[in-house]
Amino acid sequence: MPHPIVEIDELVRLVIDELVEMSPPAAVSFALTCRSLEEPTLKSLWKQQPSLNNIVNVLPGHTWVTDEDDNDISVSGRGCPVD
């Protein structure tokens, strides 16, 4: 059973937003400590992405390519590969 303080949404959001800003890796660890903290922390982490690279990386590998020279990601929009 989670501590009653995690049921105060406004307080939890303030703590999470501050933690994500200060240390994203610590925020990930925080998300893993309690199921009730996982979803709000992960939402806050996704909002703080500095670029679209991490978001594109969760797409299937056949839909994007990485330019090795400047580490840019290109989305090809090819759809599903044919076997």
MODELLER restraints for C-alpha pairs under 7 A, 6 or more apart:
rsr = mdl.restraints
at = mdl.atoms
rsr.add(forms.Gaussian(group=physical.xy_distance, feature=features.Distance(at['CA:6:A'], at['CA:12:A']), mean=6.08, stdev=0.5))
rsr.add(forms.Gaussian(group=physical.xy_distance, feature=features.Distance(at['CA:16:A'], at['CA:41:A']), mean=5.92, stdev=0.5))
rsr.add(forms.Gaussian(group=physical.xy_distance, feature=features.Distance(at['CA:17:A'], at['CA:44:A']), mean=6.43, stdev=0.5))
rsr.add(forms.Gaussian(group=physical.xy_distance, feature=features.Distance(at['CA:19:A'], at['CA:27:A']), mean=5.73, stdev=0.5))
rsr.add(forms.Gaussian(group=physical.xy_distance, feature=features.Distance(at['CA:20:A'], at['CA:27:A']), mean=5.37, stdev=0.5))
rsr.add(forms.Gaussian(group=physical.xy_distance, feature=features.Distance(at['CA:20:A'], at['CA:45:A']), mean=6.26, stdev=0.5))
rsr.add(forms.Gaussian(group=physical.xy_distance, feature=features.Distance(at['CA:27:A'], at['CA:41:A']), mean=6.78, stdev=0.5))
rsr.add(forms.Gaussian(group=physical.xy_distance, feature=features.Distance(at['CA:31:A'], at['CA:37:A']), mean=5.28, stdev=0.5))
rsr.add(forms.Gaussian(group=physical.xy_distance, feature=features.Distance(at['CA:31:A'], at['CA:38:A']), mean=4.15, stdev=0.5))
rsr.add(forms.Gaussian(group=physical.xy_distance, feature=features.Distance(at['CA:31:A'], at['CA:41:A']), mean=5.57, stdev=0.5))
rsr.add(forms.Gaussian(group=physical.xy_distance, feature=features.Distance(at['CA:31:A'], at['CA:42:A']), mean=6.94, stdev=0.5))
rsr.add(forms.Gaussian(group=physical.xy_distance, feature=features.Distance(at['CA:32:A'], at['CA:38:A']), mean=6.10, stdev=0.5))
rsr.add(forms.Gaussian(group=physical.xy_distance, feature=features.Distance(at['CA:53:A'], at['CA:73:A']), mean=6.45, stdev=0.5))
rsr.add(forms.Gaussian(group=physical.xy_distance, feature=features.Distance(at['CA:62:A'], at['CA:81:A']), mean=6.98, stdev=0.5))
rsr.add(forms.Gaussian(group=physical.xy_distance, feature=features.Distance(at['CA:63:A'], at['CA:75:A']), mean=5.94, stdev=0.5))
rsr.add(forms.Gaussian(group=physical.xy_distance, feature=features.Distance(at['CA:63:A'], at['CA:76:A']), mean=5.45, stdev=0.5))
rsr.add(forms.Gaussian(group=physical.xy_distance, feature=features.Distance(at['CA:63:A'], at['CA:77:A']), mean=5.69, stdev=0.5))
rsr.add(forms.Gaussian(group=physical.xy_distance, feature=features.Distance(at['CA:63:A'], at['CA:78:A']), mean=5.83, stdev=0.5))
rsr.add(forms.Gaussian(group=physical.xy_distance, feature=features.Distance(at['CA:63:A'], at['CA:79:A']), mean=6.40, stdev=0.5))
rsr.add(forms.Gaussian(group=physical.xy_distance, feature=features.Distance(at['CA:64:A'], at['CA:73:A']), mean=6.84, stdev=0.5))
rsr.add(forms.Gaussian(group=physical.xy_distance, feature=features.Distance(at['CA:64:A'], at['CA:74:A']), mean=5.56, stdev=0.5))
rsr.add(forms.Gaussian(group=physical.xy_distance, feature=features.Distance(at['CA:64:A'], at['CA:75:A']), mean=4.24, stdev=0.5))
rsr.add(forms.Gaussian(group=physical.xy_distance, feature=features.Distance(at['CA:64:A'], at['CA:76:A']), mean=5.36, stdev=0.5))
rsr.add(forms.Gaussian(group=physical.xy_distance, feature=features.Distance(at['CA:65:A'], at['CA:73:A']), mean=5.84, stdev=0.5))
rsr.add(forms.Gaussian(group=physical.xy_distance, feature=features.Distance(at['CA:65:A'], at['CA:74:A']), mean=5.37, stdev=0.5))
rsr.add(forms.Gaussian(group=physical.xy_distance, feature=features.Distance(at['CA:65:A'], at['CA:75:A']), mean=6.51, stdev=0.5))
rsr.add(forms.Gaussian(group=physical.xy_distance, feature=features.Distance(at['CA:66:A'], at['CA:72:A']), mean=5.79, stdev=0.5))
rsr.add(forms.Gaussian(group=physical.xy_distance, feature=features.Distance(at['CA:66:A'], at['CA:73:A']), mean=4.47, stdev=0.5))
rsr.add(forms.Gaussian(group=physical.xy_distance, feature=features.Distance(at['CA:66:A'], at['CA:74:A']), mean=6.20, stdev=0.5))
rsr.add(forms.Gaussian(group=physical.xy_distance, feature=features.Distance(at['CA:67:A'], at['CA:73:A']), mean=6.16, stdev=0.5))
